[in-house]
Amino acid sequence: MKSAPTPPKVQPAPAGHEQISLSDRTPTATAVKTFVLDTNVLLYNPKSLFVFQDNNIVLPFTVLEELDGFKSVNDDVGRNARECIRYLDALRRVGKLSEGVALGNGEPALKAAAAYGPTGSVRIDAGQYERPAPIARDTPDNRIIAVAWHLHQQAEKSNGALGPIVFVSKDLNARIKSDALDLRTEDFEAQKIDADALYTGSISAEVSGDLIDELYAERMLELSRLNEDIPTEIDAEEEADLPAEPLTLYPNQFVVLIDETDPNHTGLGRRLADTDHLIPATGPRKPVFGIMARNLQQTMAFELLLDDEVKLVTMIGGAGTGKTLLAVAAGMAKVFNDERYEKLLVARPIMPLGRDIGYLPGDKDEKLTAWMQPIFDNLAYLLSTRGSHMQAAESHSSEQRVNKLMADGRLVLEPLTYIRGRSIPHQFIIIDEAQNLTPHEVKTIISRVGEGTKIVFTGDVQQIDNPYLDESSNGLSYAVERMKGLGLVGHVSLLKSERSELASLAVDRL
């Protein structure tokens, strides 16, 4: 392996974390744009009114009607609708929305706007415009698109005096329809991350064999020691123009060390929180509630799950990679065996998130059985007679053991609907299927964490059921990117399916 002319330096990631700003990815240009917002943008994030900087926002009257229809819904969508309506009411008090109200003018009612510093305006367009033939059918989407189309026609007649007109929607089909009408169309880019460059939580590096031996012999290695051994490969054509970049190692990030002379001689290290040290990551030496790591990434996962100093763990992986099973096994070991936490709380979003579980017979737990069945499957597997755990006389079957734990209050299964507004101290929390959460919902959940609580998010960003989320905009991916670099946070991307030989073949071939 060829080395770059200048050896790269392993530098700790910044100890701090830049402030999350919804306007991070807002397009900027010299000309003032006019953004026509679809209803789903406001339902996704009501603060989207304030993230377009010095540009102007137009809300079709149909958007208000749709917000009115959602405001009484008792879930996060309803809460977002009500919050957005309150912002618009605050704007109404300082000016006429039909003419446009300036943002960021320091009014107390607009503190939310002031936090983002916009200087544009918000206007409600109550016009009823003639629609072109492709969207002639009278539907809410077509009426909203018609407003953008009308403004686009006016902008063309003004020879650019009105600036670009941009239709913003999280509805993929609405974007396709508007694009077919030759409208400039965009997704809501704020709070999106680059899914192709998503933080994986680990890197590989070829080093000298002596360095690997020193890591395990001394149980610690200065990060600066890697400077001499980790080269950076640069394309030969670009070598003259492109200097070697320093390797950035985030807190709790793993490094797979490979002997440059013997590929079979390897080691696994982890940067210890905010320190400048690498420690060997060996994982648990005995089964965790009957489970042993089967591959390198599962070893990394157990390393983070069982470290009480790591308060937030995110795990992304496809079907069968073991993300839920590992999280539940670690949680049960910490709660029932080590008694490090008082309760194990497992929650999943009911899609759509927060929807009422219905007028079904039985109590909350009986109604949740269908939604929580994947969790029950993992619990039953871990509590089965295959292991030696909790073989109490009063509970002979795995189902009886699960029921006893729930009856004792040590195991709690809940939909995310019941987490909002709570403070949860001294618990091991697992949020499964977190890819179906928005960034705002993930923030709300993490803010529930009390003293002495550890929280784990698991999910597969390739399987998203929320119609307004994708790999780049879901809350799990957003949390992975935004929370990296903090000493209390760790992340692992699970790559290999371990469910069964058949499941692994299906993942590879189908």
N, C-alpha and C positions, 0 to 999 in steps of 0.2 A: 504494500500500500504506500503510495507516494505521499510525502508530506508537503504541505504548502510552505512557501519560503519563510513565512513568519508563523511560529507556533501559536495556535489559538490559546487563549486564556480562559479557564473555567471561572466564570464570574457568578456570584450568587444573584438570583433574581431580585429585583427591588423588594425591599422589606415592606414597603407600603403598597398601596393599590390605588390606581387612579380613580377618581370619583366617577361613579356611574352616571353618564349623561345620555339622555335619550337622543340628543342631537348629534351624537358622535358620528353617525353615518348619514346625516342629512345632506343631500347634494347641495353644493355651493356653486354659485356662478355670479357674474357681474350683473346680469339682468335679473330684475325681480320677477319671480315666477308666481303663478297663481295655481294653487293646489286645490283640486276638487276632491273632497274626501268622501269615501263610501262609508256606510254605517258600520260595517264590520271593523274598520280601523278604530273608530271610537269605542266599540265594544271590546276590542282587543286591548286598547290602552287609552283611557279617557284623557290622559295628559298629552296625547298626540296633537292636541290643539296648540301646544306650546313649543313644539320641537322643530318648527320650520324656519326658525331664525327670522330674517328680515323679509320673508316672502309672505304672500297673502293667501288666506284660506277661504274657500267658498264651501258652504254646506247647503246642498239642495234641501228644499222644504220637506221632501220625502224622507230625508234622514231624520228629521225631527219626529215625523210620524212613526218611523220604525223604532226610534229611541223610546217613544211613548208606549209602544207595544211591549217593549222589554223591561220597562222600569219596575213593573210589579212582580217580575220573576224573582223567586227567592234563591238565587245562586249568584256566582261571580259575574255572570253576564248582566244580570239585573243590577247588581251593585255598580258595575261600570257604567251602565246606562244612567243610573241616578246621579253618579258622580259627574258625568259629563253634562247632564242637565243643570246641575248646580253651577258648574263653571259657566255655562251659557247664560244662566240667570244673573251671575255676577257681572258678566260682560254687558248684559242688557241694562243694568243699573247705571252704567257709565257712558252709554251711548246707544245709538240706534243700530241694531244688528242688521237691519235691512240696508243700511248705508255703509256699514263696516265700522268695527270698533277696534281701535289700536290696542295692541298687547304691550305688556311690560311698562305700563304707565305709573307704576307705584301705588295703585289703589290697594287698600288693605284686602279687599275682596278678591284681588287677583294675585295673591302671594304665590300661588302655584305657578302662575305665568312668570312672575318675577324671578323665580328660582332658575328658570332656563334662559332668561334674558332675551326673549324675542322682541323684535321691533316691527313686526308686520301687523296684519289685521285679520279679523274674522268677520265674514259677512254671510248672512243667510239669504239665499236666492229663492224667492217664492214664485218665480215665473213658471208658466206652463208653456213649453216650447213645442213647436212642431218637430216631430221625430222623423228621421230618415227611415226609409222602408225597412231596412233590416231590423230595426228596433221599434217598429210601429205598434206592436202589441203592448197594451197598457199594463206594465208590471212595475213594481218598485225599482228593480234594477235598471230597467229601460228608462224610467223617468230620471233617475240619478245620472245615468250616462248621457241623457239628452241635455242636461245642464252643461256638462263638460263639452259636449259637441257644439252647443250654441256659443259658449265662450270661445271655443276654438275658431269658429267661423268669424266671430267678431275680431279676434286677434289677427287673423289672416287679412281682414279688410283694413286693419289699422297699420299694416306694414311693420309689425313688430313693436308698435308703441305700447301695446298692452302686455308685452312680455310673453314667455312661453306658458301654455296651459297644460297642466299635468293632472291626469286622473289617477288617484291613489286608492287601491283596493287590495284587500287580502283574499278576495274571492278570485280564484284563478280563472274561472269561466267569464267573470265580468271583465277581467283584464284582457282576455282573448277577444271578447266582443268589442270592447272599446278600441283595441289595437286594430281590429278589422275595419273600423271606421276611420282609421288613420289618425287616431288620437295618441298623443304621447302618454304612455301608461306605465305605472311603476307599482311595485309592492311597497308596503310600508317598511322602509329600510332600518329605521331606528330599532335598537335592541337585537339586531341580527348579527350573527358572527359568520366567519368563513368556515363552513362545514368541512371543506376539503383540507383545511389546516387545523382542524380541531385538536386541542391538546390531548395527548394520549397518556401522559403520566409517566412515560419511560423513554429512554434512548439506549442505543447500543454504541459501544466504542471498543476499538482494538487498542490494547495496552500491552505493556510488557508483563510477562508472567510473574515477575517479582512483585509487581504492584498488587496483583490479585492475592498472592500469598501474604503480603503485608497487611492487606485489609482484614483477612481472617485471623492472622496471628495477633495483631494489635487491637482488633475489634473496632478500629477507627482509622480513618485516613483523611488527611488534610486535602481539601479540594484543590489547593494549589499544586499538590503533587501530580495531579492529572495533567497539568499544563505541559509537562515535558513529554507526555506519552500519547495524548489524543491528537492526532493530526486531522486536518480538514482537507478533503479532496476537492480540487477545483479543476474544472474543465481546462484542458491544455490551451484552447483558443482564448479563454478568458483570464488565464493565469496572470498575464501581465497587467490587466486592468482591474482585476477583482481581488482586493486584499482578503486575507483570511479573517473570518469573523469569529469572535469569541463564543465559546459554547456557554449557553445560559442554562443553569441548573436551578430549577425552582425548589422551594422547600417541599420535602416529602416526595420528590421525584426520584424514580428509580434509574439506575444505570446498569445495563448488562455489560459486564466487562469480559472481553474475549481475548485470550492470549494470541498475540499476533504471530507467534510461531507454532502454536498448537491449538487449533479451534476447539478441541475437546476440553481444554483447560479454561473454565469460565468461572465467573463470580457474579454475584448480584449485590449491589449496594443501594442505599437510599440516603439522600441528603437529610440529615436530622433537623427537621423543622427549620428554624431561622439561623442555625449554626453554620459554620464553614467546614463541617465535617461530613464525611461519608461513613456510614455504618453498614456492616453486613446485614443483608435481609435474608434470613433463613426461613422465615415463616414458623408456624408452630411445629414442634417436634413430635407431638402426639395428636391424635384425632380431635377435632373440634366438634363436639357433640356427634361423634361418629364419622366425621367428614375429614378427609385428607385432601390437600391440594393435588390436582392431577397435572397441572402444567405451570409454566412460569408465571403467567398472569394471575392465576388463582393463588399462587404463593404471595404475589404482591398484594392481592386483595386481602388475604388473611392478615398480612403484615399491618395494613392500615386499619382493618376492622377491629383488631384486637389491641391496638394502641390507644389507650384511654386519653392520651394527649392530643390525638387527632379527633377533633370534635365534629368535623363534617367530611364525609366520604362520598364521592360520586363514582358510580360504576356504570359503564356503558358496554353493552355486549349483545350479540344476536341470540336467537333462540338456542337454548341448550348449553350456553356457555357457563351457566351456574351462578349467575349474578344474584338471583333471589335466594337460592339455596344457601350460598355462602353467607349472605347477609343475615338470613334467619338463623343459621347455625351459630354464627358469631354472637348474635343477639341473645340466643338461648343460653349459650355458654356463659356470657357475661351476667345475665340476669339470674338464671337458675342454678348454675354451678358456682360461679365466683361471687355472686350477689353484689356485683359492683354497681348495678342499677336496680331501681325498685320495680320497674315494670318494663315489659317489651310491648311497644305499641307499633302495630303494623297498619298502614293505611294505603288505600289505592284510590285514584280518582274514578268516580262513576261517570262514565262518558254520556253526555256532556258533563263536565265537572260540576258537582253540586246538585245535579237534578234530584228531585225528591225520589226516594226509593219506593214510593207508591203505596197504595192502600192494600197491602198484602197482609194476610193473617200472620200473627206471631209478633214477637218483639223485634228490636232492632237487629240482633244477631241472626235471627232466623231469616229476616228479610235480606240480609247481606250475604247469605250463603252463596248465591250464584256469583256475585261479584268477587267474593273473597275465596272462591274455590281453589285458584292456584296457590294461595297462601296455605289453605287447609292441606293441600296435597303435599307441600313441603314440610309442614308441621307433622303430618301423619308419617311421612318418610323418616323424619328425624326421631320421632317418638316410637317408632315401630320396634318390635322385639329383636330386630337385627342388631341393636346395640344394647348397652347395659344401663341406659339412662332411665331414671325415674320408674323403675319396675316396682312400684308400690302395689300392695295387695289390693287397695281399693280401686285401682285402675288397671285393668288387664289389657285392654285394647288401646290402640293409638288414639281412636276417637274419644274414648273415655278419658284418656290423659289430657287431650286438648280441652275437653269440656271442663275438666277439673281445674286446669290452669286458668281458664276464663272465669270460672265460678269464683276462684280465689282472688281474682283481680290482678294477677301477675302477668297475664297475657290479654291484651286489648286489641281487638280488630275493629277498625272504624273507617267510614268513608271520610274523605277530606272535608266534607260539609261541616263536620262537628269539631274540626280543629281550629277554625277561625275564631279569634277572640280569646283563645286560651293561653295560659302560660304553663309550660310543661317542664318541670324540673326533675332531675335524677331519673331519666328514662332513656332507654335505647329505642330510638324511633327509626322505622324503616318506611320509606315512601316508595312503593313499587309503581311501575309504569309511569315514571315521572316525565317521560317524553311527551305526555299528553297535557302537561301543564304549561301555562304561559310564564314568561319571566316574572311578571307581577305576582302570580300565584306562588311561584317558588320563593320569591322574596317574602311574601306573607307567611309562608310555612316556616321558613328559617327564623323569622322574627318571633315565632312562638317558642323557640327553644329557651328553656330556663337554665339555671345554674346546674352543672353536673350532668347535662344531657348530651348524648351523642346522636347525630342524625345521619342516616344513610339514604341516598337517592339512587335508585336503580332504574334502568330502562334501556330500550332499544330505539335509537333515533331513526332506524330504518322502518319502523312500524308505528306510525303516528295515526291515531284515529281522529284527532281534533282537526276539523276541516280547514281551520285558519292557521295551522302550524306546519312547519316543515323542518328539515334538518338544521336549518340556519336560525330559525326563529323560536324553536321550542325552549321551554324553561330549563331543561336539563343541559342542553348544549350551552345555553347562555351562562348557567351557573358554573359549568366547567371552565369556560374561558375567563369569566369575570373573577372567580374566586381563586384561580391559580396564583401562586406567589405568596400565599398566606401560610404561616406556620401551623395553623390549626386545621388546614384543609389538605386532603389528598385525593388523588384520582387514579383510576385504573381502567384501561380499555381491555376487555376480555375478548379474545380473538378466536379461540378454538372451542367447538361444540364438544361437550363431554357427556351429553345426555345418554347416548347409546351409539353403537356403531352405525345402525340404520339412520339415526337422526343426523349424524355427521355426514353420511353419504348423501342424504337428501339436501343438506345445506350446500354441499359442494356441487351437486349435479343438477338440482332442480331450480 
